[in-house]
Amino acid sequence: MTTLTQFTWTDPTTNTDGSPITAGEITGYSIGIRNTAAAGSVIGTYPIVANVSGAAAGSELLTALGTVLAPGSYAAAIQTVGPEVSPFSPEITFTIAAPVPNPPSNFSVA
């Protein structure tokens, strides 16, 4: 299983009306995360929100979220931040697997 380490995205180049994004329109991003198995978990409602500074960030390490995600199934979405805030993107889903111990070593028969 692949260990998840970061979120990545492509910066938008246009506004919802089709006009090009100009300098200063995007000052950062917010990544919203929800545990899909939690009671009351609903698309578009994110109890965990991580703010990412920078107009052209493109990625954010999971370790930089400010919270440790317990093993489980999650959904996340991202939005731009600036003078105007975009809607959240469509969600992506991912799983944080519980750690599995290595087997004992030096097993033998005498």
N, C-alpha and C positions, 0 to 999 in steps of 0.2 A: 504494500500500500504506500502511496506517495504521501510524504509529510507535507502538509500545507504550511507555507511560510509567508505568503503575501497575497494581497489583492492587486490586480493590475487592470488598467483601463486605457482607453484611447480618449484623449481630450476632444470635446466637441469643437467644431469649427463654425457652426451656424447656430442661430437662435431658432426658436420654434416658428417664427414667421419667415424663415429662410434667409434673413440678413446675416452677414458675416459677424462673428464675435469680434469685438474691438478690445483694445488694451483696457484693463481695469474691470471688464465685465465679470471675469472669473478671478476670485481671490483665493479660492481653496475648494475643498470638497468635504462632504459629510458622508460617511459610510454607516448605514443603519443595519443592525443585525438583530435577528430574533431567533429564538429556539423554537423550531417548528413543532416540537412535542409539548411545549409548555401550555398550560391551560390558558385559554383566551388568545393564543397566538393568531394574529391576523395579518394578511398581506398588507404592507404599507404602514404598519405600526411597529416601531423598532425601539425596544427598551434599552438597547445599547447603541450609542451613537459616538463614532470616533471622528474627530475633526482632523482634516489633513490640510496643512498650509501649503500654499504655492499654486500658482495658476496653471502650471504644467507639470504637476507631480507625476502622474502616470502609474504610480504604484505606492503601496503602503504595506509595511511589514505587519503581520498579525501581532507580533510582540509589541508594536507601537500603539496598539489600541487602547492601552490603559486598563485593560481587564483581561483576565485569563479565561478563555472559554473552556468549560468542562467538556468531557466527552459527550457527544450527542450530535443531533442533526440540526443544521442551521440554514437560514436563508439570509441573504444580504442584498442590499441595493445601494446605489451611490447617487448623489446629487451634487450639482455645482452650487457654490456659495459665492456671493458677491453682492452688489447693490440689489440684484434680483436673485432669488433662489429658484433653481429648476425643480421640476417634479423628480421623484426618485426614478431611477432606471428600472427596467424589469429585474426581478430578483434572480439571483443565482443560488443554488443550493450546494451545500457541502457538509461533510461529516468530519468531526474530530473523533478519532478512534481512541479508545481506552488503551493505555500502555499495556503491552503483554510482556511478561518476564521472559528472559532467555531460559532455556532448559538448563538443568544442572549439568555441570561438567565433570570430567574424570570419573564417569560411571564405569564400573568394571565388575567382574565376578572373580572371586578368589577360590 
